[in-house]
Amino acid sequence: MIGTVAPLRLRGRLRRTERGFLLDMEDGHVWRLNGAQDFPPLVDAVVVVEGRKASPSLLDVLWLGPA
C-alpha cells in the first residue's frame, strides 16, 4: 500500500495528567496519547501502545493494553 505508514508498537509507563494521557519511555521520550481512554488499572503501569505517529511527540492510539 503506497502512502500507508505502519503503526508503531511502543512500551512504557502510562501516566494521566490534567490534559490527557502520556507514555513515558525508558529512553526518556514522552509521547502524548491521542484517543487513549481512561482505564484505571493501567494508569501508572507498564503498557504496550500501538498507534500512528501524528507528530514528533503525539501518537494517535489504535490499541493500548498491559505489557
trRosetta pair geometry for C-beta under 8 A, 3 or more apart (Angstrom, degrees):
i j d omega theta_ij theta_ji phi_ij phi_ji
1 4 4.0 20 109 8 119 135
5 52 6.2 105 89 -144 112 103
5 53 7.2 -87 141 40 146 91
7 50 4.9 46 144 178 136 91
7 51 5.9 156 -157 80 102 8
7 52 5.5 -75 -109 -68 73 68
7 62 5.6 -54 -124 13 148 146
8 49 8.0 17 100 103 91 85
8 50 7.0 175 85 -147 47 50
8 51 6.1 -22 55 67 89 63
8 52 7.2 136 9 -107 85 25
8 53 6.0 67 -15 -44 130 94
8 59 6.9 -90 58 -130 125 120
9 48 6.4 0 -175 -176 90 103
9 49 7.5 168 -151 84 45 44
9 50 5.1 -15 -100 -97 74 82
10 23 6.3 89 111 143 128 151
10 25 6.7 -68 -176 -94 117 112
10 31 6.9 86 96 -2 166 154
10 48 7.2 159 83 -155 40 55
10 49 5.1 -17 63 60 91 93
10 50 7.9 163 19 -84 68 34
10 51 7.7 -40 18 33 109 95
10 59 7.3 -95 21 -106 140 164
11 25 7.7 94 83 -126 52 79
11 26 8.0 4 99 -9 90 106
11 46 6.7 23 179 178 92 98
11 47 7.2 -170 -144 93 58 38
11 48 5.3 -25 -95 -99 79 70
11 49 7.7 172 -83 17 30 72
11 67 5.5 82 -143 -114 107 130
12 23 4.4 100 74 172 128 89
12 24 5.2 -174 170 80 116 42
12 25 4.3 -74 -92 -87 132 50
12 26 6.8 -147 -111 -21 82 65
12 31 7.5 136 45 24 154 108
12 46 7.0 -132 140 -142 14 71
12 47 7.0 -23 68 57 52 73
12 49 7.4 -33 36 9 93 114
13 23 7.2 147 69 -158 39 53
13 24 4.5 -18 58 58 95 104
13 44 6.7 -3 -176 -156 105 36
13 45 7.1 -174 -142 100 70 18
13 46 5.7 -47 -88 -91 65 59
13 47 7.4 100 -134 14 22 81
14 21 6.3 -18 -166 -168 92 113
14 22 7.5 147 -157 79 45 49
14 23 6.2 -24 -97 -101 58 69
14 33 8.0 -12 -133 -10 91 155
14 36 7.7 -180 -145 -168 117 148
14 42 5.3 22 53 142 153 93
14 43 5.8 -102 109 -117 105 38
14 44 6.9 -67 77 -18 73 18
14 45 6.2 0 36 58 104 65
14 46 7.9 152 -1 -123 80 13
14 47 4.7 32 -33 7 115 133
14 49 8.0 130 -84 -55 101 117
14 64 7.4 90 -94 -176 138 128
15 21 6.9 150 81 -158 48 61
15 22 4.6 -16 63 62 101 97
15 23 7.7 179 20 -84 79 21
15 24 6.0 52 -11 -18 120 109
15 43 7.1 71 -132 -160 27 78
15 44 6.8 59 -100 -80 63 58
16 20 7.7 -112 -148 146 61 24
16 21 5.7 -34 -102 -100 60 73
16 22 7.9 -175 -82 20 16 76
16 38 7.3 48 -111 -117 136 87
16 43 5.1 -26 -15 -131 114 124
17 20 6.3 2 60 57 90 44
17 21 7.4 164 20 -96 77 21
17 22 6.1 46 -11 -12 116 112
20 32 6.5 59 90 -164 130 93
20 33 6.7 -162 149 64 111 73
20 34 7.7 -5 -177 -93 154 46
20 36 7.1 112 178 54 95 107
21 32 7.7 120 84 -164 54 53
21 33 4.3 -36 90 54 103 120
21 36 4.1 -69 47 81 147 145
22 30 5.5 -9 -173 -174 119 102
22 31 6.7 150 -161 78 63 50
22 32 6.1 -39 -104 -102 74 48
22 33 6.6 -174 -98 -1 19 94
23 30 7.0 158 77 -158 51 52
23 31 4.3 -5 53 56 103 104
23 33 5.8 91 -23 -54 99 114
23 47 7.3 -102 -121 68 103 107
23 49 5.7 -87 -90 2 153 150
23 59 7.1 -13 21 32 133 141
24 30 5.6 -15 -103 -107 62 84
25 28 6.7 -32 80 42 88 23
25 29 4.4 7 41 60 131 85
25 30 7.1 -148 13 -76 83 35
25 31 7.2 70 -30 -9 106 98
29 57 7.9 -154 -174 -116 90 79
30 57 6.8 20 90 -153 70 108
31 49 7.6 -158 84 79 146 154
31 57 6.1 -172 -123 -172 47 56
31 58 7.1 130 -166 -113 77 15
31 59 4.7 18 177 -6 131 118
32 57 5.7 58 6 135 94 88
32 58 4.9 -25 67 -105 103 70
32 59 7.1 168 79 22 49 71
33 36 3.9 35 126 -21 126 129
33 49 6.7 -105 -114 -142 124 152
33 51 7.4 -164 -137 -45 82 167
33 59 5.6 -24 -110 69 60 98
33 61 5.2 38 -172 -48 98 121
33 64 7.4 47 -163 -79 146 142
34 51 8.0 135 54 -163 79 141
34 54 6.4 7 20 7 142 154
34 58 5.8 37 -21 -177 116 101
34 59 6.7 -174 23 86 82 42
34 60 4.9 -35 74 -104 113 58
34 61 6.4 -175 75 2 50 83
35 51 7.7 160 59 -121 123 123
35 60 5.8 56 5 -164 132 63
35 61 4.2 -156 82 49 103 93
35 62 7.9 37 104 -60 145 29
36 49 7.8 -41 -91 -124 115 124
36 61 4.9 98 -66 -10 71 162
36 64 5.8 44 -125 -22 93 160
37 64 8.0 180 36 46 72 128
38 43 7.9 -6 -153 -54 70 119
39 42 4.8 31 97 22 105 114
39 43 7.4 169 82 -32 57 80
39 64 7.6 173 25 101 138 115
40 43 5.7 -43 -147 11 42 115
41 45 7.1 2 144 -10 61 147
42 45 5.0 -100 -154 48 47 120
42 47 5.4 52 -169 -79 116 128
42 64 7.2 119 149 140 164 108
42 65 7.7 -121 -102 -153 142 26
42 66 6.4 -135 -106 -77 100 74
45 66 6.6 -36 133 -121 136 85
45 67 7.7 -169 144 16 91 94
46 66 7.7 65 87 -162 65 64
46 67 4.3 -54 124 26 95 138
47 64 5.8 19 164 -175 136 88
47 65 6.5 162 -158 87 92 25
47 66 6.1 -75 -114 -112 70 28
47 67 5.6 -162 -126 -35 12 89
48 64 7.4 174 87 -148 50 47
48 65 5.9 -14 57 65 91 76
48 66 7.5 22 14 107 87 21
48 67 5.0 125 -35 -97 86 72
49 59 6.6 80 135 124 133 150
49 61 6.1 -72 -163 -122 106 96
49 63 7.3 166 -155 90 44 57
49 64 4.9 -3 -109 -106 78 85
50 61 7.5 92 77 -158 51 61
50 62 4.8 -58 107 65 94 106
50 63 4.4 19 45 51 110 97
50 64 7.6 -148 27 -67 64 47
51 59 4.1 91 97 167 141 100
51 60 5.2 173 -172 80 105 46
51 61 4.5 -57 -88 -103 127 36
51 62 5.1 174 -97 2 53 80
51 63 7.7 -158 -58 35 69 55
52 59 7.1 149 71 -160 33 65
52 60 4.8 -14 59 56 88 106
52 62 6.9 79 -15 -38 82 111
53 56 7.8 25 -174 -97 113 23
53 58 7.5 108 -165 82 54 59
53 59 6.2 -38 -101 -106 49 70
53 60 7.9 -99 -20 17 3 82
54 58 4.3 -56 70 104 107 107
54 59 6.6 171 10 -107 91 15
54 60 5.0 96 -46 -30 117 97
55 58 4.2 46 39 29 97 106
61 64 5.6 -17 -163 -40 130 110
